[in-house]
Amino acid sequence: MTTQTHALPARPTQTDIYLQVLSALILRDMRSRFGGSYWGYLAQMMWPVVHVIVIFGLMLHRGLDSPMGDSPLLFVATGAVPFLAFKYISREMLKGYNVHRSLTWFPQVKRVDTMAARALVEIVSSFMGIGVILAFLISLGVDPVPVDFTMALTGYVAAMAMGIAIGVVNIGIVAIFPFWAMIYMLITIILYMTSGVMFMACYMPEDIYTIMRWNPMVQIVEWVRLGYEPNLPIHIDYLYVCGWIFASLTIGFLMDRYVTAR
C-alpha cells in the first residue's frame, strides 16, 4: 500500500506580499476615488476635454487667435494637458495619503506603498486622459501628432514626474500640517495662471520671461509645445527641470523617513 504525499504550498516571498499589498491598495484607491462606479472613472477621463473646451470657448468669445500654429484647440491642449497631469497627480497623491492613512497601522502596509499605489493609478489615468484628448481633437479634424514626438512625449512624462515629486513632498507636509491641503489648492490656482497654459510665456518681455522661467511648470509646458512648434523662441533648461524633480523626491522621502515617521 502506497501513501500519497501532498506538497505543501510554497510560502509567499516578500516580493509576492508586496505586490499583493500594492494591488489591494490600487483597487481600494480606485473605488474610494471614483465612487466605486465606472461613471466616476468616466467623469475623470472627460474632465480634461471639458477643460480644453472651456478655454477654447473663452478664446472664441474674446476673438483671440492662436499664438502657436493655426489651431486654437491644439494650442490650448498643449498647455492644459501637461499642467493638468501635474496638478492631478500632485493633488491626488496628497488626498491618497488621507484615504490610506489608517491602513499604515498594519505592519505590511508602509506609507511609501500608499504613495506608489496612488502614483500608479494617476499615471494610468493621465495616459488615458491624454488618449481621450487626442480622440477629441481628431474628431474635430485637428491633427494632434507632434512634429517631434519624442520632445512632446518626454515633456508630458516630465509633467507627470513633477507631479509625483511634488506629491511626495505634499504628503510629508500634510502629515504634520493638515491645513496644507487647502493651501496647496490655492497654490495650484496661482501656478495655473502663471505657467503659460493660456498664453505663450516666451512672448512676454525678456525681464518678465526670465523671472517666469524660475517656475519649472513654465518650462515643462514649453517643453511639450516645442514638440509641436520646433521654431518657437524657447530654450528649455532640462537640467533645471530634472533638478526640481530629483530634489523634490529627495526632500519628500527624507521627510517620510525622518519627520512623519515620528
C-alpha positions as protocol buffer text, in pm:
chain_id: "A"
residue {
  index: 1
  type: MET
  ca { x: 0 y: 0 z: 0 }
}
residue {
  index: 2
  type: THR
  ca { x: 149 y: 330 z: -106 }
}
residue {
  index: 3
  type: THR
  ca { x: 94 y: 657 z: 71 }
}
residue {
  index: 4
  type: GLN
  ca { x: 47 y: 973 z: -124 }
}
residue {
  index: 5
  type: THR
  ca { x: 231 y: 1281 z: -12 }
}
residue {
  index: 6
  type: HIS
  ca { x: 97 y: 1624 z: -84 }
}
residue {
  index: 7
  type: ALA
  ca { x: 343 y: 1902 z: -141 }
}
residue {
  index: 8
  type: LEU
  ca { x: 291 y: 2196 z: 87 }
}
residue {
  index: 9
  type: PRO
  ca { x: 216 y: 2524 z: -91 }
}
residue {
  index: 10
  type: ALA
  ca { x: 521 y: 2743 z: -125 }
}
residue {
  index: 11
  type: ARG
  ca { x: 538 y: 3029 z: 119 }
}
residue {
  index: 12
  type: PRO
  ca { x: 491 y: 3366 z: -49 }
}
residue {
  index: 13
  type: THR
  ca { x: 806 y: 3565 z: -92 }
}
residue {
  index: 14
  type: GLN
  ca { x: 849 y: 3924 z: 20 }
}
residue {
  index: 15
  type: THR
  ca { x: 800 y: 4032 z: -341 }
}
residue {
  index: 16
  type: ASP
  ca { x: 470 y: 3840 z: -362 }
}
residue {
  index: 17
  type: ILE
  ca { x: 348 y: 4001 z: -39 }
}
residue {
  index: 18
  type: TYR
  ca { x: 448 y: 4347 z: -159 }
}
residue {
  index: 19
  type: LEU
  ca { x: 268 y: 4302 z: -494 }
}
residue {
  index: 20
  type: GLN
  ca { x: -44 y: 4176 z: -315 }
}
residue {
  index: 21
  type: VAL
  ca { x: -42 y: 4478 z: -83 }
}
residue {
  index: 22
  type: LEU
  ca { x: 13 y: 4714 z: -376 }
}
residue {
  index: 23
  type: SER
  ca { x: -267 y: 4561 z: -585 }
}
residue {
  index: 24
  type: ALA
  ca { x: -507 y: 4578 z: -288 }
}
residue {
  index: 25
  type: LEU
  ca { x: -419 y: 4945 z: -233 }
}
residue {
  index: 26
  type: ILE
  ca { x: -470 y: 5023 z: -603 }
}
residue {
  index: 27
  type: LEU
  ca { x: -814 y: 4859 z: -607 }
}
residue {
  index: 28
  type: ARG
  ca { x: -914 y: 5036 z: -286 }
}
residue {
  index: 29
  type: ASP
  ca { x: -778 y: 5362 z: -425 }
}
residue {
  index: 30
  type: MET
  ca { x: -985 y: 5340 z: -742 }
}
residue {
  index: 31
  type: ARG
  ca { x: -1305 y: 5253 z: -555 }
}
residue {
  index: 32
  type: SER
  ca { x: -1260 y: 5527 z: -297 }
}
residue {
  index: 33
  type: ARG
  ca { x: -1172 y: 5793 z: -553 }
}
residue {
  index: 34
  type: PHE
  ca { x: -1425 y: 5719 z: -826 }
}
residue {
  index: 35
  type: GLY
  ca { x: -1721 y: 5632 z: -604 }
}
residue {
  index: 36
  type: GLY
  ca { x: -1698 y: 5260 z: -676 }
}
residue {
  index: 37
  type: SER
  ca { x: -1854 y: 5301 z: -1025 }
}
residue {
  index: 38
  type: TYR
  ca { x: -1737 y: 5324 z: -1382 }
}
residue {
  index: 39
  type: TRP
  ca { x: -1928 y: 5650 z: -1422 }
}
residue {
  index: 40
  type: GLY
  ca { x: -1695 y: 5818 z: -1177 }
}
residue {
  index: 41
  type: TYR
  ca { x: -1392 y: 5698 z: -1371 }
}
residue {
  index: 42
  type: LEU
  ca { x: -1550 y: 5815 z: -1697 }
}
residue {
  index: 43
  type: ALA
  ca { x: -1608 y: 6159 z: -1548 }
}
residue {
  index: 44
  type: GLN
  ca { x: -1240 y: 6175 z: -1454 }
}
residue {
  index: 45
  type: MET
  ca { x: -1140 y: 6088 z: -1810 }
}
residue {
  index: 46
  type: MET
  ca { x: -1370 y: 6351 z: -1961 }
}
residue {
  index: 47
  type: TRP
  ca { x: -1267 y: 6638 z: -1735 }
}
residue {
  index: 48
  type: PRO
  ca { x: -956 y: 6735 z: -1942 }
}
residue {
  index: 49
  type: VAL
  ca { x: -1181 y: 6755 z: -2251 }
}
residue {
  index: 50
  type: VAL
  ca { x: -1423 y: 6985 z: -2067 }
}
residue {
  index: 51
  type: HIS
  ca { x: -1128 y: 7195 z: -1954 }
}
residue {
  index: 52
  type: VAL
  ca { x: -998 y: 7236 z: -2310 }
}
residue {
  index: 53
  type: ILE
  ca { x: -1348 y: 7319 z: -2440 }
}
residue {
  index: 54
  type: VAL
  ca { x: -1398 y: 7590 z: -2176 }
}
residue {
  index: 55
  type: ILE
  ca { x: -1068 y: 7764 z: -2252 }
}
residue {
  index: 56
  type: PHE
  ca { x: -1127 y: 7731 z: -2627 }
}
residue {
  index: 57
  type: GLY
  ca { x: -1473 y: 7882 z: -2584 }
}
residue {
  index: 58
  type: LEU
  ca { x: -1328 y: 8176 z: -2393 }
}
residue {
  index: 59
  type: MET
  ca { x: -1075 y: 8236 z: -2674 }
}
residue {
  index: 60
  type: LEU
  ca { x: -1352 y: 8233 z: -2935 }
}
residue {
  index: 61
  type: HIS
  ca { x: -1569 y: 8465 z: -2726 }
}
residue {
  index: 62
  type: ARG
  ca { x: -1288 y: 8719 z: -2698 }
}
residue {
  index: 63
  type: GLY
  ca { x: -1184 y: 8675 z: -3061 }
}
residue {
  index: 64
  type: LEU
  ca { x: -831 y: 8564 z: -2979 }
}
residue {
  index: 65
  type: ASP
  ca { x: -616 y: 8388 z: -3236 }
}
residue {
  index: 66
  type: SER
  ca { x: -382 y: 8103 z: -3155 }
}
residue {
  index: 67
  type: PRO
  ca { x: -30 y: 8231 z: -3073 }
}
residue {
  index: 68
  type: MET
  ca { x: 107 y: 7892 z: -3180 }
}
residue {
  index: 69
  type: GLY
  ca { x: 18 y: 7745 z: -3517 }
}
residue {
  index: 70
  type: ASP
  ca { x: -325 y: 7768 z: -3678 }
}
residue {
  index: 71
  type: SER
  ca { x: -533 y: 7568 z: -3432 }
}
residue {
  index: 72
  type: PRO
  ca { x: -652 y: 7733 z: -3108 }
}
residue {
  index: 73
  type: LEU
  ca { x: -765 y: 7389 z: -2986 }
}
residue {
  index: 74
  type: LEU
  ca { x: -416 y: 7245 z: -3027 }
}
residue {
  index: 75
  type: PHE
  ca { x: -264 y: 7546 z: -2852 }
}
residue {
  index: 76
  type: VAL
  ca { x: -498 y: 7504 z: -2554 }
}
residue {
  index: 77
  type: ALA
  ca { x: -444 y: 7129 z: -2537 }
}
residue {
  index: 78
  type: THR
  ca { x: -64 y: 7150 z: -2542 }
}
residue {
  index: 79
  type: GLY
  ca { x: -75 y: 7381 z: -2241 }
}
residue {
  index: 80
  type: ALA
  ca { x: -363 y: 7236 z: -2041 }
}
residue {
  index: 81
  type: VAL
  ca { x: -282 y: 6865 z: -2074 }
}
residue {
  index: 82
  type: PRO
  ca { x: 69 y: 6867 z: -1919 }
}
residue {
  index: 83
  type: PHE
  ca { x: -33 y: 7110 z: -1645 }
}
residue {
  index: 84
  type: LEU
  ca { x: -344 y: 6908 z: -1555 }
}
residue {
  index: 85
  type: ALA
  ca { x: -131 y: 6594 z: -1537 }
}
residue {
  index: 86
  type: PHE
  ca { x: 98 y: 6767 z: -1288 }
}
residue {
  index: 87
  type: LYS
  ca { x: -193 y: 6914 z: -1093 }
}
residue {
  index: 88
  type: TYR
  ca { x: -398 y: 6598 z: -1062 }
}
residue {
  index: 89
  type: ILE
  ca { x: -107 y: 6372 z: -968 }
}
residue {
  index: 90
  type: SER
  ca { x: 37 y: 6607 z: -705 }
}
residue {
  index: 91
  type: ARG
  ca { x: -308 y: 6678 z: -557 }
}
residue {
  index: 92
  type: GLU
  ca { x: -444 y: 6323 z: -564 }
}
residue {
  index: 93
  type: MET
  ca { x: -129 y: 6180 z: -405 }
}
residue {
  index: 94
  type: LEU
  ca { x: -192 y: 6420 z: -117 }
}
residue {
  index: 95
  type: LYS
  ca { x: -553 y: 6300 z: -92 }
}
residue {
  index: 96
  type: GLY
  ca { x: -443 y: 5939 z: -119 }
}
residue {
  index: 97
  type: TYR
  ca { x: -239 y: 5970 z: 199 }
}
residue {
  index: 98
  type: ASN
  ca { x: -550 y: 6071 z: 393 }
}
residue {
  index: 99
  type: VAL
  ca { x: -752 y: 5787 z: 237 }
}
residue {
  index: 100
  type: HIS
  ca { x: -495 y: 5517 z: 323 }
}
residue {
  index: 101
  type: ARG
  ca { x: -358 y: 5660 z: 648 }
}
residue {
  index: 102
  type: SER
  ca { x: -549 y: 5413 z: 868 }
}
residue {
  index: 103
  type: LEU
  ca { x: -407 y: 5118 z: 672 }
}
residue {
  index: 104
  type: THR
  ca { x: -49 y: 5207 z: 769 }
}
residue {
  index: 105
  type: TRP
  ca { x: -122 y: 5066 z: 1115 }
}
residue {
  index: 106
  type: PHE
  ca { x: -87 y: 4721 z: 956 }
}
residue {
  index: 107
  type: PRO
  ca { x: 279 y: 4614 z: 950 }
}
residue {
  index: 108
  type: GLN
  ca { x: 256 y: 4504 z: 586 }
}
residue {
  index: 109
  type: VAL
  ca { x: 149 y: 4850 z: 467 }
}
residue {
  index: 110
  type: LYS
  ca { x: 405 y: 5130 z: 460 }
}
residue {
  index: 111
  type: ARG
  ca { x: 349 y: 5495 z: 371 }
}
residue {
  index: 112
  type: VAL
  ca { x: 564 y: 5451 z: 63 }
}
residue {
  index: 113
  type: ASP
  ca { x: 326 y: 5174 z: -52 }
}
residue {
  index: 114
  type: THR
  ca { x: 32 y: 5417 z: -41 }
}
residue {
  index: 115
  type: MET
  ca { x: 240 y: 5667 z: -241 }
}
residue {
  index: 116
  type: ALA
  ca { x: 326 y: 5405 z: -504 }
}
residue {
  index: 117
  type: ALA
  ca { x: -36 y: 5286 z: -533 }
}
residue {
  index: 118
  type: ARG
  ca { x: -178 y: 5636 z: -586 }
}
residue {
  index: 119
  type: ALA
  ca { x: 106 y: 5729 z: -825 }
}
residue {
  index: 120
  type: LEU
  ca { x: 39 y: 5422 z: -1042 }
}
residue {
  index: 121
  type: VAL
  ca { x: -334 y: 5497 z: -1055 }
}
residue {
  index: 122
  type: GLU
  ca { x: -266 y: 5858 z: -1152 }
}
residue {
  index: 123
  type: ILE
  ca { x: -11 y: 5764 z: -1420 }
}
residue {
  index: 124
  type: VAL
  ca { x: -258 y: 5527 z: -1586 }
}
residue {
  index: 125
  type: SER
  ca { x: -536 y: 5785 z: -1555 }
}
residue {
  index: 126
  type: SER
  ca { x: -313 y: 6054 z: -1707 }
}
residue {
  index: 127
  type: PHE
  ca { x: -230 y: 5845 z: -2013 }
}
residue {
  index: 128
  type: MET
  ca { x: -596 y: 5751 z: -2055 }
}
residue {
  index: 129
  type: GLY
  ca { x: -684 y: 6119 z: -2024 }
}
residue {
  index: 130
  type: ILE
  ca { x: -442 y: 6217 z: -2299 }
}
residue {
  index: 131
  type: GLY
  ca { x: -589 y: 5939 z: -2513 }
}
residue {
  index: 132
  type: VAL
  ca { x: -935 y: 6092 z: -2472 }
}
residue {
  index: 133
  type: ILE
  ca { x: -796 y: 6437 z: -2561 }
}
residue {
  index: 134
  type: LEU
  ca { x: -630 y: 6301 z: -2876 }
}
residue {
  index: 135
  type: ALA
  ca { x: -953 y: 6128 z: -2982 }
}
residue {
  index: 136
  type: PHE
  ca { x: -1144 y: 6451 z: -2919 }
}
residue {
  index: 137
  type: LEU
  ca { x: -903 y: 6656 z: -3132 }
}
residue {
  index: 138
  type: ILE
  ca { x: -911 y: 6402 z: -3415 }
}
residue {
  index: 139
  type: SER
  ca { x: -1294 y: 6403 z: -3412 }
}
residue {
  index: 140
  type: LEU
  ca { x: -1284 y: 6780 z: -3471 }
}
residue {
  index: 141
  type: GLY
  ca { x: -1040 y: 6748 z: -3760 }
}
residue {
  index: 142
  type: VAL
  ca { x: -732 y: 6865 z: -3566 }
}
residue {
  index: 143
  type: ASP
  ca { x: -410 y: 6674 z: -3625 }
}
residue {
  index: 144
  type: PRO
  ca { x: -270 y: 6602 z: -3275 }
}
residue {
  index: 145
  type: VAL
  ca { x: 51 y: 6436 z: -3391 }
}
residue {
  index: 146
  type: PRO
  ca { x: 354 y: 6647 z: -3287 }
}
residue {
  index: 147
  type: VAL
  ca { x: 634 y: 6733 z: -3524 }
}
residue {
  index: 148
  type: ASP
  ca { x: 886 y: 6597 z: -3272 }
}
residue {
  index: 149
  type: PHE
  ca { x: 708 y: 6311 z: -3098 }
}
residue {
  index: 150
  type: THR
  ca { x: 994 y: 6241 z: -2857 }
}
residue {
  index: 151
  type: MET
  ca { x: 1009 y: 6604 z: -2746 }
}
residue {
  index: 152
  type: ALA
  ca { x: 634 y: 6620 z: -2674 }
}
residue {
  index: 153
  type: LEU
  ca { x: 623 y: 6281 z: -2500 }
}
residue {
  index: 154
  type: THR
  ca { x: 922 y: 6349 z: -2276 }
}
residue {
  index: 155
  type: GLY
  ca { x: 770 y: 6683 z: -2180 }
}
residue {
  index: 156
  type: TYR
  ca { x: 448 y: 6510 z: -2078 }
}
residue {
  index: 157
  type: VAL
  ca { x: 643 y: 6248 z: -1882 }
}
residue {
  index: 158
  type: ALA
  ca { x: 832 y: 6530 z: -1709 }
}
residue {
  index: 159
  type: ALA
  ca { x: 497 y: 6683 z: -1608 }
}
residue {
  index: 160
  type: MET
  ca { x: 389 y: 6353 z: -1452 }
}
residue {
  index: 161
  type: ALA
  ca { x: 726 y: 6310 z: -1280 }
}
residue {
  index: 162
  type: MET
  ca { x: 699 y: 6661 z: -1138 }
}
residue {
  index: 163
  type: GLY
  ca { x: 351 y: 6579 z: -1012 }
}
residue {
  index: 164
  type: ILE
  ca { x: 477 y: 6266 z: -835 }
}
residue {
  index: 165
  type: ALA
  ca { x: 775 y: 6450 z: -684 }
}
residue {
  index: 166
  type: ILE
  ca { x: 565 y: 6740 z: -552 }
}
residue {
  index: 167
  type: GLY
  ca { x: 303 y: 6489 z: -438 }
}
residue {
  index: 168
  type: VAL
  ca { x: 559 y: 6313 z: -220 }
}
residue {
  index: 169
  type: VAL
  ca { x: 655 y: 6648 z: -65 }
}
residue {
  index: 170
  type: ASN
  ca { x: 285 y: 6728 z: -11 }
}
residue {
  index: 171
  type: ILE
  ca { x: 240 y: 6402 z: 179 }
}
residue {
  index: 172
  type: GLY
  ca { x: 529 y: 6490 z: 408 }
}
residue {
  index: 173
  type: ILE
  ca { x: 386 y: 6836 z: 475 }
}
residue {
  index: 174
  type: VAL
  ca { x: 22 y: 6735 z: 524 }
}
residue {
  index: 175
  type: ALA
  ca { x: 126 y: 6466 z: 773 }
}
residue {
  index: 176
  type: ILE
  ca { x: 238 y: 6739 z: 1013 }
}
residue {
  index: 177
  type: PHE
  ca { x: 25 y: 7030 z: 888 }
}
residue {
  index: 178
  type: PRO
  ca { x: -324 y: 6908 z: 781 }
}
residue {
  index: 179
  type: PHE
  ca { x: -434 y: 7250 z: 652 }
}
residue {
  index: 180
  type: TRP
  ca { x: -171 y: 7223 z: 378 }
}
residue {
  index: 181
  type: ALA
  ca { x: -428 y: 7051 z: 154 }
}
residue {
  index: 182
  type: MET
  ca { x: -635 y: 7369 z: 132 }
}
residue {
  index: 183
  type: ILE
  ca { x: -329 y: 7590 z: 90 }
}
residue {
  index: 184
  type: TYR
  ca { x: -200 y: 7372 z: -193 }
}
residue {
  index: 185
  type: MET
  ca { x: -528 y: 7413 z: -382 }
}
residue {
  index: 186
  type: LEU
  ca { x: -470 y: 7789 z: -383 }
}
residue {
  index: 187
  type: ILE
  ca { x: -109 y: 7735 z: -494 }
}
residue {
  index: 188
  type: THR
  ca { x: -219 y: 7527 z: -794 }
}
residue {
  index: 189
  type: ILE
  ca { x: -459 y: 7803 z: -900 }
}
residue {
  index: 190
  type: ILE
  ca { x: -173 y: 8055 z: -893 }
}
residue {
  index: 191
  type: LEU
  ca { x: 52 y: 7815 z: -1082 }
}
residue {
  index: 192
  type: TYR
  ca { x: -220 y: 7761 z: -1342 }
}
residue {
  index: 193
  type: MET
  ca { x: -250 y: 8133 z: -1405 }
}
residue {
  index: 194
  type: THR
  ca { x: 128 y: 8186 z: -1429 }
}
residue {
  index: 195
  type: SER
  ca { x: 256 y: 7872 z: -1605 }
}
residue {
  index: 196
  type: GLY
  ca { x: 176 y: 7975 z: -1962 }
}
residue {
  index: 197
  type: VAL
  ca { x: -124 y: 7747 z: -2010 }
}
residue {
  index: 198
  type: MET
  ca { x: -338 y: 8019 z: -2172 }
}
residue {
  index: 199
  type: PHE
  ca { x: -57 y: 8230 z: -2319 }
}
residue {
  index: 200
  type: MET
  ca { x: 293 y: 8194 z: -2461 }
}
residue {
  index: 201
  type: ALA
  ca { x: 543 y: 8280 z: -2191 }
}
residue {
  index: 202
  type: CYS
  ca { x: 824 y: 8314 z: -2444 }
}
residue {
  index: 203
  type: TYR
  ca { x: 649 y: 8615 z: -2600 }
}
residue {
  index: 204
  type: MET
  ca { x: 648 y: 8807 z: -2272 }
}
residue {
  index: 205
  type: PRO
  ca { x: 905 y: 9087 z: -2218 }
}
residue {
  index: 206
  type: GLU
  ca { x: 1250 y: 8942 z: -2161 }
}
residue {
  index: 207
  type: ASP
  ca { x: 1284 y: 9052 z: -1799 }
}
residue {
  index: 208
  type: ILE
  ca { x: 941 y: 8906 z: -1710 }
}
residue {
  index: 209
  type: TYR
  ca { x: 1011 y: 8588 z: -1906 }
}
residue {
  index: 210
  type: THR
  ca { x: 1338 y: 8541 z: -1719 }
}
residue {
  index: 211
  type: ILE
  ca { x: 1153 y: 8554 z: -1387 }
}
residue {
  index: 212
  type: MET
  ca { x: 878 y: 8322 z: -1510 }
}
residue {
  index: 213
  type: ARG
  ca { x: 1130 y: 8057 z: -1612 }
}
residue {
  index: 214
  type: TRP
  ca { x: 1211 y: 8001 z: -1243 }
}
residue {
  index: 215
  type: ASN
  ca { x: 873 y: 7825 z: -1234 }
}
residue {
  index: 216
  type: PRO
  ca { x: 955 y: 7473 z: -1363 }
}
residue {
  index: 217
  type: MET
  ca { x: 600 y: 7425 z: -1492 }
}
residue {
  index: 218
  type: VAL
  ca { x: 652 y: 7713 z: -1736 }
}
residue {
  index: 219
  type: GLN
  ca { x: 942 y: 7522 z: -1887 }
}
residue {
  index: 220
  type: ILE
  ca { x: 753 y: 7190 z: -1889 }
}
residue {
  index: 221
  type: VAL
  ca { x: 456 y: 7345 z: -2074 }
}
residue {
  index: 222
  type: GLU
  ca { x: 701 y: 7498 z: -2322 }
}
residue {
  index: 223
  type: TRP
  ca { x: 877 y: 7162 z: -2346 }
}
residue {
  index: 224
  type: VAL
  ca { x: 557 y: 6999 z: -2475 }
}
residue {
  index: 225
  type: ARG
  ca { x: 478 y: 7286 z: -2710 }
}
residue {
  index: 226
  type: LEU
  ca { x: 828 y: 7274 z: -2852 }
}
residue {
  index: 227
  type: GLY
  ca { x: 742 y: 6926 z: -2978 }
}
residue {
  index: 228
  type: TYR
  ca { x: 464 y: 7082 z: -3188 }
}
residue {
  index: 229
  type: GLU
  ca { x: 642 y: 7403 z: -3295 }
}
residue {
  index: 230
  type: PRO
  ca { x: 1021 y: 7345 z: -3302 }
}
residue {
  index: 231
  type: ASN
  ca { x: 1078 y: 7701 z: -3427 }
}
residue {
  index: 232
  type: LEU
  ca { x: 944 y: 7870 z: -3115 }
}
residue {
  index: 233
  type: PRO
  ca { x: 1198 y: 8101 z: -2943 }
}
residue {
  index: 234
  type: ILE
  ca { x: 1224 y: 7864 z: -2647 }
}
residue {
  index: 235
  type: HIS
  ca { x: 1527 y: 7724 z: -2469 }
}
residue {
  index: 236
  type: ILE
  ca { x: 1446 y: 7456 z: -2213 }
}
residue {
  index: 237
  type: ASP
  ca { x: 1679 y: 7418 z: -1916 }
}
residue {
  index: 238
  type: TYR
  ca { x: 1641 y: 7040 z: -1887 }
}
residue {
  index: 239
  type: LEU
  ca { x: 1892 y: 7017 z: -1603 }
}
residue {
  index: 240
  type: TYR
  ca { x: 1691 y: 7270 z: -1401 }
}
residue {
  index: 241
  type: VAL
  ca { x: 1363 y: 7082 z: -1450 }
}
residue {
  index: 242
  type: CYS
  ca { x: 1520 y: 6743 z: -1370 }
}
residue {
  index: 243
  type: GLY
  ca { x: 1690 y: 6901 z: -1068 }
}
residue {
  index: 244
  type: TRP
  ca { x: 1349 y: 7013 z: -939 }
}
residue {
  index: 245
  type: ILE
  ca { x: 1212 y: 6661 z: -978 }
}
residue {
  index: 246
  type: PHE
  ca { x: 1510 y: 6491 z: -813 }
}
residue {
  index: 247
  type: ALA
  ca { x: 1534 y: 6744 z: -528 }
}
residue {
  index: 248
  type: SER
  ca { x: 1160 y: 6725 z: -455 }
}
residue {
  index: 249
  type: LEU
  ca { x: 1168 y: 6345 z: -445 }
}
residue {
  index: 250
  type: THR
  ca { x: 1470 y: 6352 z: -216 }
}
residue {
  index: 251
  type: ILE
  ca { x: 1311 y: 6603 z: 22 }
}
residue {
  index: 252
  type: GLY
  ca { x: 982 y: 6413 z: 23 }
}
residue {
  index: 253
  type: PHE
  ca { x: 1140 y: 6077 z: 105 }
}
residue {
  index: 254
  type: LEU
  ca { x: 1365 y: 6234 z: 369 }
}
residue {
  index: 255
  type: MET
  ca { x: 1054 y: 6383 z: 531 }
}
residue {
  index: 256
  type: ASP
  ca { x: 886 y: 6044 z: 519 }
}
residue {
  index: 257
  type: ARG
  ca { x: 1189 y: 5882 z: 681 }
}
residue {
  index: 258
  type: TYR
  ca { x: 1281 y: 6134 z: 949 }
}
residue {
  index: 259
  type: VAL
  ca { x: 979 y: 6360 z: 1006 }
}
residue {
  index: 260
  type: THR
  ca { x: 646 y: 6179 z: 954 }
}
residue {
  index: 261
  type: ALA
  ca { x: 785 y: 5853 z: 1094 }
}
residue {
  index: 262
  type: ARG
  ca { x: 798 y: 6011 z: 1442 }
}
